[in-house]
Amino acid sequence: MTFDSLNLPQALSRAITDLGHDTPTPIQTQAIPLALAGRDLIASAATGTGKTAAFLLPALTRLMDQKPTPRGAPRVLILTPTRELATQISQAARDYSKHMRIMQAILVGGMPYGNQLRSLSQRVDLLIATPGRLIDMLDRRSVHLDHVELLILDEADRMLDMGFIHAVRRIAGECKQERQTFLFTATWDDRLAKLGSELLKDPERVAVASDTMSPTAIEQRVHIADDSAHKRKLLNHLLAESDPGQVIVFAGTKRRVDRLGEELEKSGLRVGTLHGDMKQNARNRTISDLKSKRIRVIVATDVAARGIDIPALSYVINYDLPMVPEDYVHRIGRTGRAGASGIAISLVQPDDVSLLHQIEKVTKLAIPRATISGLEPRITERAAHSAHPDAARARKPGRRRPQGAPHAHASQGPRRTATGDGSGVPSFMKRKPARA
C-alpha cells in the first residue's frame, strides 16, 4: 500500500511527498482507513512505528472543512503525557499541514503562560496539550472543550503510569459527548481496557505487534558491574574509548542525572542533561544542542524515553535500569529508528539483576552479556542474584517464591565477549586509525 491509496486530501498528500514518505507503516495502513471512516479506535504498537502520523493525518483531514468556533475552542484535542511529546507532535502537525490553513496551539507545563494564553485568544483548530496545564487552563476558563469533535489520547499507557487518570477523565468529560476518540498506546493492560470502555464507543482494535517487544534493529548487551565504582569505570570506557557518535545515558533520578552530567563534563565530554525539574526552554535547548551536534551526550531520566526523535542517535546506555520493564523498550527505542541500526548497553549492578531478569521476561529476549578486557566483573551474575534478599527469601523452606519473581537461574542469557577475535574488546570500542 502507498499513501496515495489512502485517499487523503491533496494538501496532505503534497506534504507527505515533500517529506519524502511514500509507504505507510503497518500501524498507519491499518489505523488511517478506520479513522477516516469515523470509527473510535484503540491502536497499540511499539515505539517508533509511526503512530503520530496514524492519528495526525485523519485529524488534519477532519479539519479540512473549516467550521467557525469560538476563540479558544478547538475542534481536535491531542492529549499527551510530556512536553517533549507535545512539541514533537506539534512539529509533525506543522509539517503535514504546511499546505493547509490550520491554527494550532500547544499547552504544556514549564513554559510561561503569556504566549499560551495569547494562542487561546484566537481561533484554535488543533490543540496539543499535557494534562496538567490543560486542567489549569480549564480552571481559568481560558479554554473550552465543548466543540471537540475528535479526542486523541497519545501514549495513554504513559499517562496512566504518570498518575494522570483523573485528569484524563475530567478532560474527556469536558469534550462533546458525540465525538470520535482515538486511544494510542505502546502497551496494553487492564487499566487501559477499563479506560477504553469508559471513553470510547464500539472501538475498532488495531494492534501491530512483534514476537518480542524489543526492536530487532537494535543490538543489545549487558555489562555486569561489581559496584557503583566499577559501573562508573565501564561508562567512562564506553564513552572515552569508543567512537559511538551521539549517546543518551539514562539514569534513575534527577539528582543522579545532574551529578553524572557534571562529572562527565569535567572529564572533557560535551554533555547536556534532561529531567522533569528543568524549565521547558532549557529542555528544548538540550535537545536542540544534541540534534545540531553541539553536544555529544545527554544524561536523562525517563522523561527522555518517549517523545525525542533524533535520527542520528547511535547509542543508548542504561546507567540505571528502569523500574518498569516496559520503559526499557521505550528507552532503547530512542536509537535504531526509521530502519536505522542502533546499540543499547545496560550496566547492571548485583542489586539490579532481578530487574534485568524481569526485563528479559517481558521482552522475551535473553540479552547477551559482554565483558571489556581489563574491566571484567569479579562477581558472577548467578552469585549476584542468589545474594539478593528477594532470592534468599524465595529459597527459604516453607515460603513460596513471590509471584512473577524469576528463579536465580532464569533468563541469564548467553555469556560472550562482544567480538569474536579473542581480544575481549568490542569492535565498536576500538579506536579508528588516525587519518594522515
N, C-alpha and C positions, 0 to 999 in steps of 0.2 A: 504494500500500500504506500502511496505517496500523499503528501499534504493536499495535492490537487484533488484527490479522490474524496477528501473530507468535506468538500463543498463549502469551504469557508468564504466569507466575503472577500471581494477583490482587494480591498485595502489591507486586510490581514495577510492574504496570500503574497502581496507585494513585499510586505515587511518580512515575512518568513524567507522569501527569496533573497532579500537584501542581507539577511543574517547568514545566508549560506546553508540553510536547512532544507533538506529535500525529502527525507524519510522519517516519519514519526516513530517514536519508540513504542514498545508494546503497550505501556500504560496509556499513551496518547491515542493509539489506534483503538483501544477498547473503550476508553472513557469519553472521548470527544463526541462520537456519534450519539451516545446515550444522553450526554449533557445537552447537546443541541436539540434532542427530541423532547427536552423538558422534564426528564426524569430526575428525581432525587438520586444521589449517588454516594456510595461508600467505596472508596478506592484505596487499596493498600499496595504498596510497592516499596522496595528498598530505596535507600538514599541514592541520589544521583541517577535516577531512571527517567527524569523528565516530568515529574508530577506538576511542576509550576506551570508549564505550558499546557498541560492537560486540563487545568481549571481556568487559566487565564484566557485561552483562545475562545472557549464558549462564553466566558464572562464578557469579553470585548465584543463578541458577536451580538450579545443581547443589547449592548449599549450603542449599536449602530443606529437604531431608531431613536432619535432624540426626543425626549419627553421632558416637559417643564416640571421642575420640582422646586420646593422652597430651598432657600440657602441652607447649607449645612445638612442637607437631607440626601444622602447617597442612595443610588439605586442598587449598587453592588457593594457588599461589605466582605472584605477578606480579613479574617481574624487569624493571627499567627503568634507564636509564643515569645519570640525575641526580636530585638531591634534589628539585629543583623539580617534575619529572615525577612522582616518587613522591608528593609532597604533593598534587599536583593529582588524581592517581588516587585517593588516599585520601579526599579530599573528595568526589569523584564517587561513590565506593563508599558513603560515608555518606548522600549524597543519595538514591541509588537503593535503599538498604536500610533506609530510615527506618521502614518498616512490618514489618521483619523483625528477628529476634534473631541478628545476625551479630557475632561477635567478630573484630575485625581488629587487626593490629599493623603498624607501619611501622619498617623498619630502614634508616637512612641514615647516611652519614658526616657528620662535622662537628657531631654532636649528642652530648650526654652519654650514657654507657652505661646509667646507672641506670634511667631510665624505660623504655628499650628492653628491658633485662633483666627488669624487672618485668612488662612486657607478655607476655614469653615464659614467665613462670612460671605462666600460667593457660591456659585453652583458647584456641586461635587457629584460627579457621576460615579466614581470609583473611590472607595475609602479603604485604605490598608491600615490596620491598627493592631497594637498589642492590647491584651485585655485590661491591664491596669490603667493605662492612660485613657482608653476609651470609656471605662467606667467613670473616671474623673471628669471627662468632658460631658458625659450624660448627667452627672450630678450637677454640673454647672449649667446644664441646659444649652450647651453650645453646639450640640449635635443631636439630630433627630433621626431615628431609625425606622419610623413608621412607613417610609417609602422603599425600604429594602426589598427588592424583588428576588435577589439571589444572595444567599449567605454561604460563605465558603470558610470552613474550618480547616486550616492548613496545619500539618504536624499536630493533629489532635492528640496523639499519644503524649507528645511532649508537654502540651498544655495541661493535661491531667497530671503528669508527673510533677509539674511545677506548682500544682495546687490551684489552678485556675478554674476548676469545675464549676464553682458557684458563679463566678464572673461570666463564664460561657453561657450558663443557663439564663442569667439575667439578661445578657445581651441578646440572646436568641428570643427571649420573651418580649423585648422591645421592638423586634422586627415584625413585619407584616406576617399575619398568620398564613395567608395564602402566598407562599413564596416557594422558590426552588432552593434546595440545600445540598451542598456537597460536603462530605467529610473525607479528607485525605489524611492518610496516616502511613507511617513506615512499619508499624507493628499492630497487632490486633489482640485484644483480650476482653474479658468480661466487662470491664469498666466502659470500654468503648462501645461494646454491644448495647449496654444499657443506655448510654448517651445517645447512640444512634436511634434506638427505639423511641426516645423521648422527642428528638428534634427532627427526624426525617419521616417522610410519608412514603410507604411502599417503595423503599430504595432498591436500586439495582446494585449488586455487588460486583466489583471488579478487583481481582487480585492477581498481581504479577509476582510470582514467587520463584525462587530457585531452590535447588536441593539443600543449599546451605544459605544462611543469612549473610555470610561474608562475601564481599565482592571477589570474584575469581581472578580479576586482573591485578589484584594486589598481592605482592609477595609478603608473607607474614613470617615473623620469627620471634622467639622469646630468648632473652638472656637472663639466667638466674643470677641474682646478686646476693652475696652473703649478708650485707647490711647496707645502711644508707651511704656510708663512705665508699663501699665498693660500687654501689649503684651510680654514685656521682662520677667515679672514675670511668665507668662504662659510658656514661653520657658524654663526658669530655672527650673520650676516644672517638666516639661516633661522630661528634661534631668537628673535632680538630683533625683527625687522621683520615677522614673520608672526604669524598667530594660529593656531598649529597644535594647540592643546589639549595632550594628553599625548604624549610622544615617548620612544622608545628610540633612543639613539645607540650603534651598535656600533663598538667599537674592537678592534684586533688583539691587544693584550697587556694583562695585568693592570696593568703599570706605566703604560701609556698611559691605561687607564681611570681610575686614581687621579689621575694628573696632570690629565687633561682634566676630570674631575669637580671638582677643586679650582679650576681656572681658571674654569669656568663658574659655580661657586658665588660666586666673587669678583666676577663680573660682575652678580650680583644675582638669578640664577635659583635656583629651588628644585630641587636636584639630589640624586639618590641614585646609588650605584654598586653594581655586582653583578659578582662574579667568583669563581673557584673557591677562592681563598685565604681568603675571608670565612667566618666561622662561620655555621652554618645560621640561628641566631637573627637575626643581622644581615641575612642574605639575605631571610629571611621578612619582617623589618621593612621593608626597602626595597620589596618587592613590595606589602605592605600599605599603605605610605605612598602608593604610586602609585595603587593602587585607590581609596583614600579621598581622593585629590587633595590630600594634604598636600605632595606634591612633584609637579613637572610633568615632569621629565626624569629618565630613568635612563640612565647611561652603563654599558655592559656588554660583556663578552666573549661568546663564543658559548655560554656557559653559559645565557644567556637566550634562545637561538634556538629552544629547544623547551621545552615544559612550562609556559610562562607564558601564561595566558589572561586578558587584560584587554579586555573588550568595547569599552570607550570609547577604546582606544588608536588615535589617528588617524594617527600618522606613525612611520615607521622611517627613520632616517638612517644609512647606512653611511659612517661617517667613514673606516674602513679596509675594503676589500673582503675577504671571506673567502678563504682559500687553497684551499678545496674548493668548486667551483661549486654543488654541491647545498646547501651551507649557506646560500647566498644565498636559496634558495627558503624555507628554514625561517626565516631572519631576517625577510624581508618578510612571511611568513605570520603574524607577531605582530599585524599590522593587517589590516583587511578581513575579520574573522572573522564567522561566523554570518550571512553575507549582507550585512554592512555594507561600506561603501566605505573605502578607505584609500589612503595615499600613501607611496611608498618612494622615497627620494632617495639616490643614491650619489655620493660625492665622490671623484674619480679623478685621481691624480697620474700623470705620464708613466710612471713605473716600473710602474704598475698597469694600464696599458691592455691588456696581454696577458691579465691576469686577467679584465678586463671582457669581452674577446672570448671567452674560454673560457666565461664565464657565459652569454653570448648564444648560444653554440653548444649548450650543454646545455639551456637553456630554450627554444631555437628561437624566440627573440624578439630583434628589434633594438630595444633600449631607447632611447627618444627622448632626444636631447641637448637641454639647456636652458641658457640664459645669464641672468645677472642684470645689469641695467643698471648700469654702473659697476664691475662685477666680472668682466668678460669675460676669458677666458684670453688670454695673449699667444701661447702655443704652440698649434698645431693638433693635433688628435688623431692625424692621419696622421704628422705630423712627430715627435710624441712616440713613437709606436710604431716608426717607422723608426729612431729614435735608440737604441732599446733594444738591449742586447747580443744578445739572442736573435734579434731580427730581423736584426741585422747579420750574425750567423753564418749565418743562413738564406740571405742574399744572396751569400755568398762562392762563387766558381766552384768546382765540383767537390765541393761539400758539399751534402748533402740537408737540406731543412728538417726539423727534428725531428718525428717522428710526432705528429699531434694539435695541432701548433703552428699558429696561424692566420697567414694571409698579412697583410702590412701593411695591406691594404685591406679585410680581411674584417670583416663584421658591425659596421660603424661606425654603421649606422642613420641615420635622417634627423636632420638638424640643424634645430632650431627654437627659437624663444623659447617660453616657457611660456604665452603668451597671444597672441591674435590682434589686440589693439588697437594694436599698433605701439609700445607703450611699452617692451617688453622686460622688464617686471616681471610675474612670475606673479601671477595674480589672487589666489591664496591668500596671497600675501605682502602685499597691500595692507592697510593699516590700516582697520579699520572705523570709520565716523564715530562720534565720541563722542555718547553719549545726553545729552539735556538733563536 
